[in-house]
């Protein structure tokens, strides 16, 4: 996700959106993504939304996997204070309208206290990708290679896909 206000260690500053967006587009274009292809992701501000927007532009069908009820997901993963928001909420809503939205089991209901909805969501997305791909899935990660801020992050997907032949990692620190 793009950095929220007060993040101690910058990871994806808002001013890097343009070059990171271009790198995502270049990766998808290099894979020749087009109509008939499927893009699978969450819908957090930053990399997820940029990936989904580019997939749609290239003609792919986008499947968004949302691990929490909409209001909770917006609060945890999309919204920023109005003074620094770059229309992420509107972009999220536009993507939901143009995509196939999946609410994993119980995502519309409050999570059980012991449940880790982002971990569950990652597992469901990976399973869906493996089931949907006529050949091995391609994986595009926007990741700094560091430990996650919490469970269910990009590091978890990186570990689970380390042997995927078609995998590109874009490091925000390179921009």
C-alpha positions, 0 to 999 in steps of 0.5 A: 500500500502507499504509505499512510501519514506518519509511517516511520520507514517509507515504503511506497511514498505517494510521489512514487505512484507514477513510476511504479504504475509504469513498471506495473504496466510494463510487466503486464505488457511484457506478459502480453496481458489481454482480453481472456486473461484474468488478473487476481488481486486484493484492492488495497490502495497502491499496488493492488489498485494500480495492477487492477486498473492496468489489467482492465485497460489491457482488456483482462477480467479482474477478480478482486478478493476482499477479506473484510466487510467493505467499510472495514476494508476501506478503513484498513486498506484504502482510505487516507485522510482527505488532505492526502487522499489521491482518490483511492476510495473512488478508484476502489469503487470504480474497480469494484463496479468493473470487476468480479468481486469475491468475498471469501467465506464470512468476509461480509461478517465480522471476523472471528477474533482468532481468524486472520482475514488477510492470511485467509484471503491470500490463501484463497487468491493463490488457490483461485489463481492455480485453479484458473490458470490454464498454464502456470500462473504469473505473479507480479509483486510490489514488494520491498523484500522486507518482513511484513507489517503484519500477517497476510502481507506481500511477504507471505505471497512471495514465500508461497510463489518463490518457485513460480517460473513467471514472477516479477518483483517490483521494489518501490525502493528502486524508484 
